[in-house]
Amino acid sequence: MTNRLKPAFQLFLAAVMAAVLFIAFGNDANAKSLSFTASDDAWMWGTTFMGSSATSLSVYGSQDKKAYLKFTAGGAGTIQDAILKVTCVTGGTATVGAYAGTGNTTWTESNLAWNNQPAVGTLLDSKNTTFVAGTTYSFRVNALVTANGTYSVILKAAAGSEVAFASKEGANAPQLIVSDGTSPVSSEGPSLAGYTLYKDYSFGTSRNVNSLASLSTNFNAYGIAGTTVINNEWQRYQPINATNHALTANSLDLTAVANLGGVYDGGISSGQITTKETFYPSNGKTYVFQLRAKIPNGVGTWPAFWMYSPGGTGSTASEIDIFEFFNSPTQNHYDWTGYDHGSGVGDNYYNIMTNQWVWHPGTDFSADYHTYSLVWKEGEIQKWVDGTMVKGSNFAWFGPAPQVLINLAIGGSPNSNPTAATFPAKFSLDYFRVYVKN
């Protein structure tokens, strides 16, 4: 994210063209998570009962094909978080939503019919993506699953091609995973077995970071550069305020607005949050840093999630960019970038990137929330997007332990200049969490 990016991306341009008050100061997560397999599942084609396949459940919007899943959660205390996990059997590009099933919960996969099927209720979560066979997808259903009991969830498509998910008779049965107490559920990403939740910042007026005062208690508005402009960027970061750090019920929207004079260099205000704590995986620790967020889609936007030393004696060029998205002539909201800096950067031992800088999986990352993770142990880092590890690298950090920064930059090198249509630009943060394993 710093100006040390510029030489690498100049080369790229030439070569490619191609986030009462519950403040989580560091909750110890010793509570358990519980997993439940679907007790019944089936699918309907309009009003026709199609049964429960031995392998899959079809979802197709244009033909009104819907999948019905029933779970009974028991043995949990206060349920804080709940995730539905389903595995794709037949892929396709579609918008699939998980809806609350209302009414009857006594249906079974052998007697589901037009006159007893649960009604399609509130949309709980959705994914607009290219579903890939063999990949597991997660839908947040915590708005429905709030206590022990029996629940119906309906998978229904709003658009796109037909997609099929594994039934409970298949190899990858649908799972409902709930958190008992203070330990949230990781929706997607690397395995968190053996990890303790060290920091939990869930953003929104109905959540634990629920006010600007809470945000200020946990984060600074300025990072390593303070108010200094880096990378020839057009925005000027502001103190924590309601315009640039807008809290909704379930998100923190880092927002860029052309309210400092207009659409020119210096005429734009924007939001940034920086951890007050620094992190380094010493003494055999491994950290997982995880952000669930939805990026903006606008010319000149530059959302980033990264780590850098706070400055001072011994600071070096070491930097970990967990992700960046540029919106320029050569990159946009389809192109994840995770570049690293400093003399400690080593070889990649795993890499599915499209080229040296970019992973282009064909996903519009601005269309929905995604989970971005960094696994860091001494000498090694891994970067994940949802359930996919994008790259693993040998990496040595030099200098003071880094802060974590989450920000929305505008313009700058190597980005495009914004236009009036860019604003307001919103980088929406669901949660930022830190897990640790000793």
NORCOR-V950360 format. One record per residue. N is the residue number from 0. PSI is psi in degrees with one decimal (none if undefined). OMEGA is omega as a letter, one per 40 degrees, with the letter a starting at -180 (NA if undefined). D_LAST is the distance of its C-alpha to the last C-alpha in Angstrom with 1 decimal. Layout:
N,PSI,OMEGA,D_LAST ; N,PSI,OMEGA,D_LAST
//
This chain:
0,-27.0,a,29.3 ; 1,178.8,a,30.7 ; 2,-6.8,i,34.0 ; 3,-9.2,i,32.3 ; 4,-28.7,a,32.5 ; 5,-47.3,i,36.3 ; 6,-41.2,a,37.1 ; 7,-39.3,a,35.0 ; 8,-21.7,i,36.5 ; 9,-41.7,i,40.0 ; 10,-39.9,i,39.7 ; 11,-43.5,a,38.5 ; 12,-35.6,i,41.4 ; 13,-38.3,a,43.8 ; 14,-33.2,a,42.4 ; 15,-45.1,a,41.5 ; 16,-28.8,a,43.7 ; 17,none,NA,42.5 ; 18,none,NA,25.3 ; 19,141.8,a,33.3 ; 20,127.8,i,30.0 ; 21,97.1,a,26.5 ; 22,122.6,a,24.4 ; 23,95.9,i,20.7 ; 24,-4.5,a,19.3 ; 25,66.1,a,15.7 ; 26,133.9,i,16.0 ; 27,121.9,a,13.4 ; 28,89.5,i,13.8 ; 29,-2.6,i,14.2 ; 30,160.9,a,17.4 ; 31,160.3,i,18.2 ; 32,142.1,a,19.7 ; 33,142.0,a,22.9 ; 34,135.4,a,24.6 ; 35,132.4,i,28.4 ; 36,147.0,i,30.7 ; 37,131.8,i,34.0 ; 38,-30.4,i,36.7 ; 39,145.7,i,39.5 ; 40,147.5,a,39.9 ; 41,173.4,i,43.0 ; 42,153.4,a,44.6 ; 43,144.2,i,47.9 ; 44,95.9,a,50.3 ; 45,-117.3,i,52.0 ; 46,9.5,a,53.5 ; 47,124.3,i,53.4 ; 48,121.5,a,50.9 ; 49,-2.4,i,49.4 ; 50,-171.9,i,47.4 ; 51,110.2,a,44.0 ; 52,154.6,i,43.7 ; 53,-13.3,a,42.1 ; 54,-39.2,a,40.1 ; 55,164.6,i,40.1 ; 56,122.5,a,41.0 ; 57,143.7,i,42.9 ; 58,122.6,a,42.6 ; 59,114.1,a,45.4 ; 60,-47.5,a,46.7 ; 61,-19.7,i,50.2 ; 62,12.0,i,51.0 ; 63,45.7,i,49.2 ; 64,123.5,a,46.9 ; 65,144.1,i,44.2 ; 66,137.0,a,41.4 ; 67,127.7,a,40.9 ; 68,137.5,i,37.8 ; 69,131.9,a,37.5 ; 70,147.8,i,34.5 ; 71,114.3,i,34.3 ; 72,131.5,i,31.2 ; 73,154.9,i,30.9 ; 74,1.9,i,28.6 ; 75,153.6,i,26.8 ; 76,-132.6,i,27.0 ; 77,118.4,a,27.4 ; 78,117.8,a,26.7 ; 79,-35.0,a,25.2 ; 80,148.1,i,24.7 ; 81,134.3,a,26.3 ; 82,134.1,i,26.4 ; 83,127.9,i,29.0 ; 84,126.3,i,28.0 ; 85,146.7,a,30.9 ; 86,131.6,a,31.3 ; 87,134.8,i,34.2 ; 88,-44.7,i,36.8 ; 89,120.1,a,39.5 ; 90,174.6,i,38.6 ; 91,160.5,i,40.5 ; 92,121.7,a,40.5 ; 93,162.4,i,40.7 ; 94,110.0,a,39.8 ; 95,129.5,i,38.4 ; 96,148.0,i,37.7 ; 97,118.8,a,36.2 ; 98,149.4,i,38.7 ; 99,129.0,i,38.9 ; 100,121.7,a,41.4 ; 101,155.4,i,43.7 ; 102,-125.6,a,46.3 ; 103,127.1,i,46.3 ; 104,13.4,a,43.1 ; 105,1.8,i,45.1 ; 106,155.7,i,45.8 ; 107,168.0,a,44.7 ; 108,-8.8,i,44.5 ; 109,-14.9,a,47.9 ; 110,7.1,i,49.8 ; 111,132.4,a,48.5 ; 112,173.9,a,51.6 ; 113,-29.1,a,53.1 ; 114,1.3,i,54.1 ; 115,3.9,a,50.8 ; 116,143.1,i,48.1 ; 117,144.9,i,45.7 ; 118,150.3,i,46.8 ; 119,115.1,a,44.7 ; 120,-139.8,a,43.2 ; 121,139.5,i,40.9 ; 122,125.1,a,39.0 ; 123,-41.8,a,35.3 ; 124,155.2,i,33.8 ; 125,161.1,i,35.2 ; 126,127.4,i,34.5 ; 127,97.9,a,37.0 ; 128,176.1,i,35.9 ; 129,106.3,a,36.8 ; 130,135.1,a,35.4 ; 131,129.2,i,34.5 ; 132,135.3,i,35.0 ; 133,-9.3,a,31.9 ; 134,138.8,i,29.6 ; 135,133.5,a,28.1 ; 136,146.3,a,28.8 ; 137,136.5,i,27.5 ; 138,130.6,i,29.8 ; 139,123.8,a,28.8 ; 140,22.9,a,31.0 ; 141,-20.9,i,29.7 ; 142,-23.6,i,33.1 ; 143,-49.3,a,34.6 ; 144,94.0,a,32.1 ; 145,-7.3,a,31.7 ; 146,169.7,i,32.0 ; 147,141.7,a,32.5 ; 148,-176.0,a,35.5 ; 149,132.6,a,37.1 ; 150,146.0,i,37.0 ; 151,135.2,i,38.7 ; 152,135.3,a,37.3 ; 153,127.3,i,39.7 ; 154,123.3,a,38.9 ; 155,137.4,a,41.8 ; 156,140.2,i,42.5 ; 157,-26.2,a,44.2 ; 158,166.5,i,45.1 ; 159,-168.3,a,44.7 ; 160,173.1,a,45.0 ; 161,137.5,i,44.3 ; 162,143.1,i,40.7 ; 163,142.1,a,39.8 ; 164,151.8,a,36.6 ; 165,137.7,i,35.7 ; 166,176.0,a,37.1 ; 167,-18.4,i,35.6 ; 168,-12.4,a,37.7 ; 169,-173.3,a,36.0 ; 170,-25.2,a,33.0 ; 171,76.3,a,30.8 ; 172,146.6,i,31.9 ; 173,140.2,a,31.5 ; 174,139.3,i,28.5 ; 175,120.8,a,28.2 ; 176,123.7,a,24.6 ; 177,152.7,i,24.4 ; 178,128.1,i,21.9 ; 179,103.1,i,22.6 ; 180,-130.1,a,22.1 ; 181,-3.6,a,19.8 ; 182,109.0,i,17.5 ; 183,166.2,i,19.3 ; 184,134.1,i,19.8 ; 185,120.5,a,18.9 ; 186,-46.3,a,22.3 ; 187,161.3,i,21.7 ; 188,-162.3,a,19.4 ; 189,156.9,i,16.4 ; 190,135.9,i,15.0 ; 191,17.3,i,12.5 ; 192,127.7,i,12.0 ; 193,-5.9,a,8.7 ; 194,153.1,i,8.0 ; 195,136.6,i,9.0 ; 196,113.6,a,11.9 ; 197,-40.5,i,11.6 ; 198,136.6,i,15.1 ; 199,104.9,i,18.0 ; 200,97.2,i,21.3 ; 201,120.5,a,23.9 ; 202,144.2,i,27.1 ; 203,153.3,a,30.6 ; 204,-18.1,i,33.1 ; 205,13.2,a,32.2 ; 206,-163.3,a,28.4 ; 207,-25.9,i,26.0 ; 208,88.0,a,26.8 ; 209,13.1,i,30.5 ; 210,164.8,i,32.5 ; 211,-32.0,i,32.9 ; 212,-42.2,i,32.1 ; 213,-42.9,i,28.8 ; 214,-43.3,i,28.1 ; 215,-30.8,i,29.2 ; 216,-34.5,a,26.9 ; 217,-21.5,a,23.8 ; 218,155.4,i,25.0 ; 219,156.3,i,27.4 ; 220,-14.6,a,30.2 ; 221,147.3,a,30.2 ; 222,-146.8,a,27.8 ; 223,-27.8,a,28.1 ; 224,-4.5,a,31.8 ; 225,-128.2,i,32.8 ; 226,6.7,i,36.2 ; 227,137.7,i,36.9 ; 228,129.8,i,37.8 ; 229,160.6,i,36.0 ; 230,21.5,a,37.0 ; 231,30.3,a,40.4 ; 232,154.4,a,39.1 ; 233,-24.6,a,41.7 ; 234,161.0,i,39.6 ; 235,116.4,a,39.1 ; 236,144.2,a,35.9 ; 237,158.7,i,36.8 ; 238,158.9,a,35.5 ; 239,122.7,a,33.9 ; 240,164.5,a,36.9 ; 241,-20.4,a,38.2 ; 242,-50.1,a,39.6 ; 243,-11.5,i,36.8 ; 244,71.4,a,34.0 ; 245,123.0,i,35.7 ; 246,124.5,i,34.1 ; 247,-172.5,i,35.3 ; 248,-34.6,a,34.5 ; 249,24.2,i,31.5 ; 250,163.5,i,30.7 ; 251,118.8,a,30.7 ; 252,104.5,i,33.2 ; 253,118.2,a,32.9 ; 254,130.5,i,36.7 ; 255,129.9,a,38.9 ; 256,141.0,i,42.5 ; 257,65.6,a,45.5 ; 258,10.8,i,46.4 ; 259,18.0,i,46.6 ; 260,-22.5,i,49.9 ; 261,-170.6,a,49.5 ; 262,78.8,i,48.2 ; 263,169.4,i,48.0 ; 264,112.7,a,45.6 ; 265,-7.7,a,44.7 ; 266,5.0,a,46.2 ; 267,131.7,i,43.0 ; 268,151.4,i,40.4 ; 269,172.5,a,37.0 ; 270,148.9,i,33.6 ; 271,143.9,i,30.2 ; 272,142.9,a,27.0 ; 273,132.7,i,24.5 ; 274,142.1,i,21.3 ; 275,-23.8,i,21.9 ; 276,150.5,i,18.3 ; 277,161.7,a,17.1 ; 278,140.9,i,13.8 ; 279,133.2,a,12.4 ; 280,63.6,a,9.2 ; 281,165.6,i,9.4 ; 282,37.0,i,7.9 ; 283,8.2,i,6.1 ; 284,154.5,i,4.5 ; 285,131.8,i,6.5 ; 286,148.3,i,8.9 ; 287,120.7,i,11.8 ; 288,126.7,a,14.9 ; 289,128.6,i,17.7 ; 290,127.2,i,21.3 ; 291,119.7,a,24.1 ; 292,161.7,i,27.3 ; 293,121.3,a,30.9 ; 294,159.9,i,32.4 ; 295,165.6,i,36.0 ; 296,97.1,i,38.8 ; 297,146.6,a,41.2 ; 298,129.3,i,42.6 ; 299,1.2,i,40.8 ; 300,148.8,a,37.6 ; 301,74.2,i,34.3 ; 302,144.5,a,31.2 ; 303,150.8,i,27.9 ; 304,109.7,a,24.2 ; 305,172.1,a,22.8 ; 306,134.0,a,20.8 ; 307,149.4,i,22.7 ; 308,147.9,a,22.7 ; 309,6.5,a,24.5 ; 310,176.7,a,27.2 ; 311,-170.4,a,28.4 ; 312,130.4,i,28.3 ; 313,-1.7,i,26.4 ; 314,144.2,a,26.2 ; 315,-173.0,i,26.5 ; 316,3.9,a,27.2 ; 317,132.4,a,23.6 ; 318,140.0,i,23.2 ; 319,116.4,i,21.5 ; 320,103.7,a,23.8 ; 321,-41.4,i,21.9 ; 322,155.7,i,25.4 ; 323,150.1,i,28.9 ; 324,120.1,i,32.2 ; 325,157.1,i,35.5 ; 326,90.5,a,38.9 ; 327,-178.9,i,41.2 ; 328,-21.9,a,43.9 ; 329,-10.9,a,41.5 ; 330,152.7,i,38.4 ; 331,-155.2,a,38.0 ; 332,2.1,i,36.0 ; 333,-8.5,a,35.7 ; 334,98.7,i,33.9 ; 335,134.0,i,30.1 ; 336,136.2,i,29.3 ; 337,75.8,a,25.9 ; 338,145.2,i,26.9 ; 339,157.1,a,24.8 ; 340,157.2,i,26.2 ; 341,167.9,a,26.2 ; 342,-11.3,a,26.6 ; 343,2.1,i,23.1 ; 344,123.5,a,23.9 ; 345,-163.6,a,24.0 ; 346,152.5,i,25.3 ; 347,128.2,i,24.5 ; 348,-9.3,i,23.4 ; 349,137.8,a,24.0 ; 350,121.4,i,26.5 ; 351,19.7,a,28.8 ; 352,151.0,a,30.1 ; 353,-36.0,i,33.8 ; 354,-164.0,a,34.3 ; 355,-25.6,a,32.5 ; 356,-27.0,a,31.7 ; 357,142.2,i,32.1 ; 358,122.2,a,31.1 ; 359,85.8,a,34.1 ; 360,-0.1,a,33.5 ; 361,14.8,a,36.6 ; 362,131.2,i,34.8 ; 363,97.9,a,36.2 ; 364,-14.7,i,32.9 ; 365,-10.1,a,35.1 ; 366,-16.4,a,36.5 ; 367,170.7,i,33.4 ; 368,143.9,i,29.9 ; 369,157.4,a,27.2 ; 370,122.0,a,23.4 ; 371,127.6,a,21.9 ; 372,145.2,i,18.3 ; 373,126.1,i,16.4 ; 374,124.5,a,13.3 ; 375,115.1,i,12.1 ; 376,161.5,a,10.2 ; 377,121.7,i,12.0 ; 378,-1.7,a,15.3 ; 379,140.2,i,15.3 ; 380,148.7,i,16.1 ; 381,141.7,i,17.3 ; 382,130.2,a,19.8 ; 383,145.5,i,20.8 ; 384,116.3,a,23.8 ; 385,-125.7,a,23.9 ; 386,14.0,a,23.2 ; 387,125.1,i,24.0 ; 388,120.4,a,21.9 ; 389,-42.8,i,24.4 ; 390,151.8,i,23.0 ; 391,133.6,a,20.3 ; 392,149.4,i,20.6 ; 393,131.0,a,19.8 ; 394,129.7,i,19.2 ; 395,127.8,i,18.8 ; 396,132.1,i,18.7 ; 397,137.5,i,21.3 ; 398,-174.3,a,22.1 ; 399,153.6,i,20.7 ; 400,143.4,a,17.6 ; 401,158.5,i,19.0 ; 402,165.3,i,20.0 ; 403,130.9,a,20.2 ; 404,138.4,i,23.8 ; 405,120.2,a,25.7 ; 406,161.5,i,29.4 ; 407,102.2,i,32.7 ; 408,163.4,i,34.8 ; 409,133.6,i,38.4 ; 410,-154.2,i,40.4 ; 411,177.5,a,39.7 ; 412,127.3,e,39.3 ; 413,29.3,a,39.1 ; 414,166.3,i,39.6 ; 415,159.4,i,42.9 ; 416,141.6,i,44.7 ; 417,167.0,i,44.5 ; 418,173.7,i,47.6 ; 419,-32.2,a,48.8 ; 420,-14.8,i,47.7 ; 421,-27.5,a,44.0 ; 422,147.9,e,43.9 ; 423,143.2,i,42.4 ; 424,134.4,a,39.3 ; 425,127.8,i,36.3 ; 426,101.8,a,32.6 ; 427,124.3,a,31.4 ; 428,122.7,i,27.8 ; 429,-59.2,i,26.7 ; 430,156.7,i,23.1 ; 431,125.7,a,20.3 ; 432,149.6,i,16.8 ; 433,125.2,i,13.3 ; 434,150.4,i,10.3 ; 435,144.1,i,6.6 ; 436,128.4,a,3.8 ; 437,none,NA,0.0
//
